[in-house]
């Protein structure tokens, strides 16, 4: 049985194990936290969301399997296509997307009627493209300002299109690209100079959000910032309920399906699912989940050290940084270290599009590890293969 699994599930076995473990936590936590949702919209049929979410996870695992079979060299060219598609998709989302809480975050595909979060597609495309650019310009990336600006252009464009409807995603994606550029040997002076400009702009935006009556997403940003600054604010209902769930969990517990705060927490199956996990499995369960994400980052580092080519190394670490950063932000919000951002917990939170593109990212990571484990007999120039 083990030989059969190893034959078909190639690549780093530890990454497969982490993915399976996160999927198990996901099924248990989502089934437990969707009871109120089921009684509100499905006449008490709690199995509806369980089946729906389990189906999304199974589809995601199948996608991981398919993607990990693709030779990683092909992703260099694919990244160009994805980036070109991401721009019009984001524009269409801003203009024609579904409006939820004053934000247009999803786009309905005609004919088939499926709804996708185009931001998740754009995140994947931008990280892959940035990895490609870093790989192609390793010779002059550390001393050529024009090369830095050439790489920065797509980052500003994509993040700028995401920001009006989802500031936290835009900022997180920009930060992930910046970290990737730092790893890719971009001169620190360039990163620090432009980073300072971005921090000034972000500070100005926060001040405007706090002192303006503009419509759109401004009121939401203003409320979240004020609630975070004023810990005793009555508007901080979500975080207060999350704290109650965490305190109720204690140190070690094993009571799946026994959450009380799932009935009071908004989005207990998505934004605050980490609090539900701690309530039902104790602090130990929360630490295990956090460890799984951190160990995923460690395994990506192992893959990078083994890699003899720059593009797969940058792509693998970039995608992993984005996944882990999103997970850490979700956990930080649950314990009130950061303001509420609306970032789901990768793989674990309920949400088809998020699971889909996270699984694509993990499939690419496994493709890179698979390619490293099965080196080619002939070795050509890296740039010739990636261009």
N, C-alpha and C positions, 0 to 999 in steps of 0.2 A: 504493500500500500504506500509506504513511504517512498519507494523507488518510483512509483507511478506519479506521485505528487511532485517529486523533484524533477521528473522528466518534463512535465507540462508547466509547472510553476517555477520557471527559471528566474535568475536574478538573485538578489540578496534575500535569503530566507527570513532574516530578521525583520525586514520591511514588510514582508508578507504577514509575519506574525503580529506586528504592530497594527497593521490594517485590520486583521481579523479581530484582534482584541478591541480596537476602537469600534468596530461594527457591532460587537456583542454589547458593549456599553450603550451604544446608540439604540439598539432595538429595545433593551430593557428600559432605558430612560425615557424614550419617546412613548412607548406603550404606557408607562406609568403617568406621564405628564399630559397626555391628551384626553383624559377622562372628561374634563369640563368641556373641552372642545367637542367631543363626541355627543354629549348631552345637549349641547347648544345647537349643533348643526346636523347631527346624524341620529337623532331620536334615541340617544343612549347606546348606539352600536359602537362599543369601544374597539371592536375588531377592525373597523373600517380603516382607521388611521394606522393601526399596526400593520395591516396587510399592505396599505399604500406605501408606508415607509420601508417595510421589509422588501417590497418589490423594487423601490428605488435603490436600496443598498445592493440587492442582487444584480440589478442592471449595472450599478457602479462597479461591482467586482468583476463583472463580465467585461466592462470597458477597460479596467485595469489589465485584465488578461490579454485583450486584443492589442492595446497600445504597447504593452511591454514586449510584444513580438516584433514591433517595428524597429528596424535598425536606427540607432540614435542619430546617425549621420543625416538621415532624411529630414530631421526636425529643423535643421538649419534653413533649408529652403522653405519648408512649411511655415516657419515663423514669419517670413516675409508676406506670404499669402494671408496668414491670420491677422497680421497687423493692418494690412490694407482693408480687410473686411471689418476690423474692429471699429474703424473711424466712422463709416456710414451707419453701422449698427448703433453706435452710441448717439449719433445725430438723430436717427430715427426714433430712438428711445426717448430722447429729450422732447421731440416734437409730437410723436404719436403714441408714446408709451402709456401704460396704465398708471393713473394717478392714485397713489396710496399715501395718506398722511402728508399731502402737499409735496410729494416727490414722485417723479416718473422713473421707476427703477426697472420695470419689466416691459417686455415687448411680446405681443402675441403674434405667432407665426400664422399667416393666412392658410386656409385650406385644412391643415391638420389641427389647428386650434391650440397648439401648445404654447405655453408662456415661458420665456427664458429671461434670466437676469443677464443682460448683455455685459454688465460690469465684470462678471466672473470670466466671460470669454475674453474681455479686453485685458484682464490681469494676466491670464495665461499667455496671451499673444505678446504683451509688452516684455515680460520677463524673458521669454524665449528670444525675442528680437534683440534685447539688450545683451544677452549672453552671446549672440551671434556677432554683434558689433564689437564687443570687447575682444572676442577671439580674433576677428579679422584685423584689429588695429592694435595688437599687443606691442608691436614695434615702436609705435609713436604715441600710445595712449597716455604715457606718463609725462610727455613734454610738449604736447601739441594742443593748444587751446581750441583750435578749429575742430580737431577730432572729438574733444570733449563736448563741444557745442553740437556737433553732428549727432552724438549719442543722446544728448539731453533733449533735442528737439522732439522726438517721438514721445519721450517721457512727459514733457510739459503738455503736449497736445492731448494725449490720452487722459492724463490726470485732470487736465482742465475741462475735458468733456464729462468726466465723471463727477467732478466737484459740485456742480449746482444741485444735484439730487442726492449725493452721497459723499459728504465731505470726509468722513472717517475712512472710507475705502480709498478715496483719492490720496489722502495723506499717508495711509499705510502703504499703498502701492509705491508712492514716491519714495518713502523711506526704504522700502525693500530694494528698489532700483539703486538708491544711493549706496546702500550697504554692498550691493553686488558690484557697483563701480569701484568702491574702496577695495574690495577683495580682488577686483580685476586690475589693480595697480594704477588707477587714475590718480593723478597727482593730488595730494591732500589739499594743496593750496587752492586748486580749482573747486574742489568739493566744499571746502570751508567758506570760500568767498560767496559762491552761489547759495550755499546753505544758509548763510547769514541773511541774504536777501529774502529767501523764502520764510525764515523765521520772523522777519520784520513784517512781511505781508500777512502771515498767519496771525500775528499779534494785532495788526490793524483790523483784520476781519473779525477777530474776537471782540475787540472794542466796539466795532460797528454793530455787531450782533447784540451787545449788551446795552447799547444806547440808541437803537434805532427802532422804528416801527414798520420796517419793510415787510412785505409779504413773502410768500414762498417758504423756503426752508429756514429763513432767518429766525422766526419765532421759536422753532424747534431747537435750533442751536442755542438761542438765548436762554430758554428754559433749562436745558441740560447743563449749561455752564453755571447758571445761577444755583441750580439744585446741588451741583457738585461743590461749589464754593461754600454755600450755606448748608452744612450737614443736617441741620435741624429743620430744613424747609419742609413744609407740608406737601410740596410738589414732588418730593423725593420718594414717592410711594414704592416704586419698583425696587429700588435699592434697599429700602427698609425691609420689605418682604423677603428679599434675597438674604439679608443678614439674619433674619429670623430662621430661615431654612438652614443656613450654615450652622448657626448656633445649635439648632435642634439636632443636627447630625452627630454632634459629639466627636469623640476620637475614633472609635471603631464601631460600626453598626452594619448589620446585614438585614435590611428590611425592604427589599424591592417591592415597589407598588404601594408603600405605606406613607408616601409623602402627604403632608397636610398643606404645605404652602403652595402646592400645584393649583389649589383652588383659589388662591389669592394673587399669585404672581402673573402679571401680563407676560405672554410669550414664554411660559415655562418649558416649552418643547423646543425653543430656539435660542433667543438671546440669553435666557437665564437657566438653561438646562444644566449648567455646571453646579448651580446652587441646589438643584433637585438631586443631582448625583451625590453631593456631599450630605444632604439631608437623609438620603436612603442608605448610603454606604459609609458615612462618616468621613472624617478628615483623611483617613487612610485611603478611602476610595478616590477622593479628590487628588491626593498625591500620586496615586497610581496613574490616573488619567494624565496629569501633568508630566509625569515621568515618561509616558509613552510618546508624547510629542517631543520632549527633549531628547529622548533616545533616537527618535527619527532623525533629528538634526545631527546627532552624533554619527549615525550610520551614513548620512549624506556626506559628512566630513571624511569618513573612511573611504567612500567612493571617490571623492575628490583626490585624496592622497594616492589612490591606486591609478587614477586616470593619467594617461600619457598625452592627452589632447586637451586643449583649453575649452573648446565649445561645450562638450558634454559635462565637463567639470563645472563651468559657470552656470550652465542650464540646471544641473542637478541641485547645486547649492542655492541658486536663486529661487527656484520653485519651492524648495524645502523651507527656506527662510520665510517666504510669504505665508506658507501654511502654518508654521510654528508661530510667527508673529501674530497672525489672526487668532490663533488659539490663546496665546498669552493675553491679548487684548480682551477677548471674551471673558477669560478668568479674572482679569484685573477689574473689569466692570462689575462682575458678580460680587467681589469683595470690596467694592467701592474705592479702588485705587485710581481708577479712571472714570470720567463721565460716561454715561450711557451712550453707546455708539451704534448699537444695532448689528454688530458683527456676530454671525453664528459661529458655533464651535465646529470646526471642520470635521466632516464625516459623522460626528455625533448628533448635531442639531438636525431637526427635520427640515427638509427643503431639497427639492429635486435638482435644481440647477447647481446649487452649491456642492452637493454630493457628486454630481456629474463631473464638474470641472476639477474638483479636488482629486477625484479618481483618475482623471486624465493626467494630472500632474504626477500622481504616484506611479502611474503606468510609465510615464517618461522616465522617472527616477529609476524604476526597475529595468527599463530598457537600457539605460546607461550602465547600470551594474551588470546586466547580462552581457553587454558588449565588452566590458572590461574583463569579465570572466571567460569570454570566448574570443581572444585576440585573433586578429587576421594573420594569415601566413605572410602576406606581403604588406609592406608599410610604405604608403605614399606620403607626399607632403600634406600636412594638415590643412593648409589653406586651399589646396586643390580639391580636397574632399568636402570642405564646408562651404565653398562658394558655389 
